Amino acid sequence: MNADFKARIARIRETVSLPDLLLSYGTTLRQSGNGYIAKCISHDDNNPSMSVYRAANFNGFLCICHACSFKGDIIDVYEKLTGTDTAEAVAALEGSEYEGRNYAVIKDEPPLKAARREVFPPPDDAPAVPWKRAMFRTADDQWIGMGDPVATWCYRTPDGKPWYYEARYEVDGKKQPRCWTWGKRGSQPARWELAFPPAPRPLYGLDEIADALQVLVCEGPRKAEAARKMLDGVTSVACVGWAGGANGVKHSDWSPLAGKSILLMPDNDSPGIAAMKEVGMRVSAGSLFWIETAAMPESWDTADALAEGWDRDKFVAFLKANKSEYDAPKPKPEPEPTPSGPPEIPFPPPPMDYIPDDNNPYPTEWPEPMDIFDEVTPPQVKEYMLPECIADWCMDTAGVMGVDPVLLALPAIVAAASMLHDEIQVQPVHNDPSWRESARLWGATIGAASSMKTPAMNRALVIVKKIDAECNEKEGKLRYEYSLLEKAHKTQESAYVDKVAKGDKTAQMPVKPELPTIYRAIAQDFTIEALRDILKHSTRGILAERDELSGWFGSMDAYKRGGGSDRAAWLETYNGGSRRIDRVGSGSVFVKNWSACIIGGIQPDTMRQIAGDLQEDGLLQRFMVVYGRSQIKGNKQAPNKQINERYREVIRQIWDIQPADHGTVHFSEAAQAIRESVADYAFELIGLDFISTAMTAHLGKWGGLFARLALTFHAIDCADKRVHPQSCEISEETAKTVKAFMIDLLLPHAASFYLDIVGGSQLTKQVNGVANLIIAKKYGELTLSDINKGWPSWKNISDQLQAAVINRLIDSNWIIPAPGARTYNKRQLATRYLVNPTLHDVHAVRAEKERDRQLRADEIYKDVQNR
């Protein structure tokens, strides 16, 4: 390749946009950081696996597929798209044949944002602060309850009324400060929430400032309170502090101190001194003084002085001896905004070309390794996504049990839907009375055995099973009464036959008694035949519960007779309505309402095995799916009795609601607009060609799902307020909560499900296994023999998959082939690889956990073998 040709290629890389080229050939790009994700142009890609990024030390964009390992610059991409050679590609990109026609689009839908929270002083009748509901997020992304705080401080209004609280919790010996504020989001009812007040935050000690001659500023309420106790009886000095630690200065409201004589008393450490200097720049003081603490021990503060037994005289003497006038520096002007430079790469580039030195086979500089463990984790459920009584119950119960709240939330929502009578329906569109939806929902919780998904589901369904037990007791009485009526009818029937036989024209045919309506709340371990017998005497649906949905999916048609399709029958339970069921041997049965809500759990690996065999009939896509994290230790607190009783009472209240005669439930005008926005969003996602076919089918059901969830949430709120759901419209606030539940929770969980379960493969599992081995063993050089010994499943996978794993690790800057290494198998894998040494620092914590896990596994295995 001559110098002129190289120069032409360099100009093309600088002047022609690779993203524009891909768009012009119909490849949709999804914004990812400062780069893009797209379906690979080199293989049949169902899920986007190709990164398009601007590489360091390279003029232009590059792309790399993390599935098939295709990579290259704009020339390589044009050759792949058009089938041309390099010379033809250069000529075309220089000339007029390529004009950058945008046949596809870039999509970057921003996440739904919660309504801004208003914070204000709580009313006199506000409930007590729910201190024990505070949760702590651990380093491995688990949430644990923190129990009762070890100390609390009340921030008050200038007239002395409580405003908000700062609490100090302790977790594993470390302090965890939190704020409890009273307020609301949008039109939601006001309540306590674990959050700082919006900036500017009110100061601690506001109620003392008005009458004070001097104000002593300390870092935080604990130290301000300590100073106040030492100055007991000195009313001329107000002791104030701010929320949020040393970094909270800039978020606080310092205007109440304007014109006052101010004493700045820093903690004797660098952050404390810096924070107090920041206060000095922000207050508009009449006079400003600095209290020097440098002579005291490191990190000393007023709380230490109080603990040492200082009294008022000693503290006042210290203040006078160390007080000096302070000329605070003026705040630095805000920097002018600088033009944004080229976008950063969303993914590190492939390893640099490198020629090893025989004396030093390692590169002098390794590229930064990608974090291949950094997979998309579905978000956890938050309170604003749920009706209030469900949210309170989920968070309290999750803390007690040590389970992921989402494993309680979904069963609770499905349980509430199943309790609502199917004749109470919502009409999603005002001018279309033919479209009505009942609150009929299917849910699946996905999690490993350690997630405790079954105990969580059982906890949510306790009240449903109690209601079912009461139904069973009533059923016994009804059937007994019916048996007596049947006996009386037989006697009347015999008498009638005798009269007719004798020609008595006055004989009246007796009326055969009908079995009265018999309700059931829940069915477990059922077949279609069993479900038919339950529903044939009921006008309302039922909750079908399975601890393990794998059995339900696996034996879908195990009991069919005479060509009947259990699968089709189950699909129809999602729609409800009347149905005649014919079975050879058991005759024909007419069911007035063939309706069932479904809730169950399943393990990820089991679901992967099942998903590949499922028919494309929409059965799976009818489920709302959520992932549950592994169990953690509970907070050792007793369940909140009031919250639990409220949850159980709401579920029972929904069950007791009888349909009214005055029509269906409608959306308010504002709620209707929200419903339409969610439907539009779903259709827009469907239009993006990088979404899998399976997820597209799921999103196609979101119009009906929104209506069903809205009716369910509406019924929950109405039951909580003792209002009949048909007596009022679905409010804007309820619609906002449903939108948050669907877009902030269900959508990312569904995306993970259809990528991991339905569209996933063994590649990620194998890559993570080998990667864990590398960091756990601290390899500097890795051989295929090491992988064979340390990762047992390696020898059982195909040569092609082995090559894909190695290529992924190479592309992620984890390894490079060792100089002079022999090649192995048809895929030409090197037998030895050099390991990026920076990995062992980056993943030190994970490596330690992996070593502990392996050691513990070995111990358990040996123990089992010796028994």
C-alpha positions, 0 to 999 in steps of 0.5 A, a space after each residue: 500500500 503506497 503512501 498516497 493510498 494511505 493518505 486517501 484512507 486517512 482523509 476518509 476516516 477523518 471526513 466521512 462519519 461511520 455512524 452516518 454510513 451505518 444509518 444510510 444502509 438501514 442500521 439503527 443506532 442506539 445511543 450508549 454513552 458517547 457512542 452507539 450500539 447496533 445490530 452487527 452487520 457481519 452476522 444474523 444478529 437478533 440483539 444488538 451486539 456491535 459497539 460503534 465508538 471513537 477510539 483513542 489515537 485514531 482519527 475516526 470511529 471504529 466498530 467491534 461485535 462482541 458476538 462474532 468478533 467482526 471489527 474494523 473502521 469505515 473502510 472495513 464496514 463499507 466493504 462488508 456492506 457492499 461486498 467491494 474490495 478496499 480500492 472500490 470502497 475508497 473510491 466510492 467513499 471519496 466520490 458521490 456514490 455515498 451521500 450519507 442517506 439516513 434510512 435509519 435513526 438514532 434512538 435514545 429514549 430518556 428514562 421516566 423521571 419521578 415528579 419533583 418532591 415538595 418538602 414541608 413541615 409535617 402536620 400535628 397529626 402526622 404519623 411517627 417517623 418510620 425509622 426502621 424502614 431505612 435500607 442500606 445498599 451494600 457493595 454487592 448491590 444488596 439492600 439490608 435494613 438498618 434497624 433503629 437509628 442510634 441518634 436523631 436530631 430534629 430540624 425545626 422551623 424558625 417558630 420551633 415546629 418540627 421540619 425534618 429529621 436527621 438520623 444516624 444509623 450504624 451498619 457494621 460499625 460504620 455510621 450511616 447518616 440519613 434524613 427523613 422528610 415529610 412531603 409529597 410528589 405531584 398529587 400523591 398524599 404526603 408522607 415520610 420519605 428517606 431523603 434530604 430536603 431539596 436545596 437549599 436545605 434549612 439549617 439545624 437550630 433555626 428556632 434559636 437564631 432570631 433572639 441570638 446576638 451571636 451564632 456558633 456554626 458547627 459541622 452538623 446537628 450532633 456537634 451543634 447540639 453538643 455545643 448547645 449543651 455546653 452553653 446551657 443557660 447562655 441564651 445570647 448564642 445560637 448553635 447551628 449546623 447543616 445537613 449532609 456532612 462536610 459536602 452539604 455546605 453548598 446545598 444549605 440555606 445560609 440566608 437566615 444568618 445575614 447580618 449576624 455576628 458569626 463564629 465559625 468552629 471547624 472540626 480539626 481535620 482537613 475536610 472540616 476546615 475546608 467546609 467551614 471556610 466554604 461557610 465563611 464564603 457563603 454567609 453575609 455576616 455582620 461580623 465574622 470570627 474564626 475559632 482556631 482548633 489546630 491545637 486540639 487532637 486530630 479530628 477533634 470537635 465539640 462532641 469530643 469536648 462534651 464527651 471529655 466533660 467540658 462545662 460552660 465555663 471551660 467551653 466559653 474560655 476556649 472560645 474567647 482564647 481562640 477567637 479571631 476576626 476572619 476575612 473570608 475569601 470571596 467565592 471563585 467565579 463560576 467557570 465559563 462553559 467550554 465547548 464539548 470535545 469529541 465524544 468519549 468511547 463507550 467501549 475500550 478499543 481492541 488491543 493495540 497492535 504490538 510487537 513483543 520484545 524477546 527480553 520483555 514479552 509484555 507490552 509497555 502499556 496495556 489498554 484499560 480492560 473492559 469490565 466484562 462483569 458489568 452486566 445490565 442489572 434490572 432496577 429494584 422496585 421503588 416506593 413511587 412505583 407502587 400504590 402506597 399500602 403495597 409499597 409500605 408492606 413490601 419495604 417493611 416485609 423485605 427488611 424483615 425477611 431479607 428478600 428483594 422487595 420486587 419478589 413481594 411487590 409482583 405477587 402482591 399486585 397479581 393477588 390484588 388483581 385476582 381478588 377483584 371481581 371480573 365484572 368490574 371492568 375498565 374502558 380504556 378508550 372513552 368512545 370505544 365501549 367494545 374494548 373493556 379489560 378486567 384486572 387479570 394479570 400474569 406474573 413470574 418472579 425469576 431468581 436463584 434458589 437463594 433469592 427466597 422467591 417462594 417464601 416471598 410469594 407465600 408471604 404475599 398470598 397468606 391473606 388470599 389463602 385465608 380467604 380461600 379457606 373461608 370459601 371452602 368452609 362456605 362451600 361445604 355448607 352450600 353443597 350440603 344444602 344443595 344435597 337436601 334440595 336434590 333429595 327433595 327434588 327426587 321425591 317431587 319428581 317421583 310424585 310428578 311421574 306417578 301423576 303423569 302416568 295416571 293421566 293427572 293433567 294438574 301435575 306440575 313439573 318440579 323445578 330442578 335445583 341449581 348448585 349455587 355460585 361457589 367461589 374459590 380464591 386460589 388454586 395450586 398444582 392444577 390441571 385444566 380439568 381441575 380448573 374447569 371444575 373450580 370455575 364452572 360454578 363461579 362468575 369470578 376468576 381465580 388466582 392460579 399459583 405455582 411455586 415452580 412455573 417450570 412444571 406448568 410450562 413443561 407439562 402444558 399438554 401432558 393431560 390433554 385428551 381427545 386432541 384438546 389443547 391445554 395450551 389454547 385453554 390457558 391462553 383463553 384464561 388471559 382473556 376471560 369470558 364464557 367458554 365451553 370445554 369438551 373432553 372425551 370421557 368427562 363430557 361438555 362443561 359450560 364455564 361462565 367466566 374462564 378466567 385466571 390470574 397466574 403467579 409463580 416463580 422460576 430459576 433463570 437456568 430452567 427458564 432458559 431451557 424452557 424458552 427455546 422450546 416454547 411456541 411463538 403463540 404469545 403465552 410467555 409474552 403475557 407474563 410480567 417478569 421481574 428478577 429477584 436478587 439473592 437473599 440477605 440477612 433480615 433486619 431482625 425486626 418484628 413486622 410492622 403490625 399496622 402495615 401488615 394489617 393494612 395490606 391484608 385489609 385492602 386485599 380482603 376489601 377488594 375481594 368483598 367488592 361486588 359489581 355495581 350496575 352503573 357501568 364501567 370504570 373510566 380514565 380521567 382526562 389527565 390519566 387518559 393522556 398518560 395511558 396514551 403516552 405509554 402506548 405511544 412509547 411501546 409502539 415506538 420501541 416496537 418500531 426499533 429493529 434492534 428489539 427482539 421479536 419476542 420482546 416486540 410481542 410482549 410490548 404489543 400487549 402493553 396497551 391492555 396491560 396498562 389498562 389492567 394494571 391501572 384498574 388494579 392500582 385503582 382498586 387498591 387505592 379505593 379499597 384503602 379509602 373504602 371507596 367503590 372503584 366504580 364510583 370514581 375515575 382512575 386518577 392522574 396520580 394512579 396513572 402516573 404510578 402505573 406508568 412508573 411501574 411499567 417503564 421504570 420497573 417492568 420495561 428494564 426487567 423485560 429487556 433483561 429477560 428477553 436478552 438473557 433468557 430468550 435471546 441469551 446463550 452460553 457465551 456470557 456464562 463461559 466468559 465470566 467463568 474464565 474471567 473469574 478463574 483469571 482474577 482468582 488465580 492471579 494469572 500473569 500468563 494463562 494457558 488452555 491447560 489452566 482453563 481446562 483444570 480451573 473451569 470444568 465446563 470448558 472441555 464440554 463446549 464446542 471449539 467454536 464457543 471456546 474461540 468466541 470466549 477467547 476472542 471476547 477476552 482479547 477484545 476486552 483487553 484482558 489477554 493477548 496471545 503470548 509470543 511464540 505460542 503454538 496454536 490449537 484446534 481448527 479455530 487456531 487458538 493460541 495455547 498461551 496468553 499474556 494477562 493484563 496485569 491491571 486486572 488484579 488491581 481493578 478486580 481485587 475485591 471480586 477476586 477475593 470473593 471468588 477465592 473464598 467461594 472456591 475454597 468453601 466449595 472445596 471444603 463442602 465437597 470434601 466433607 460430603 465425600 467423607 460422610 
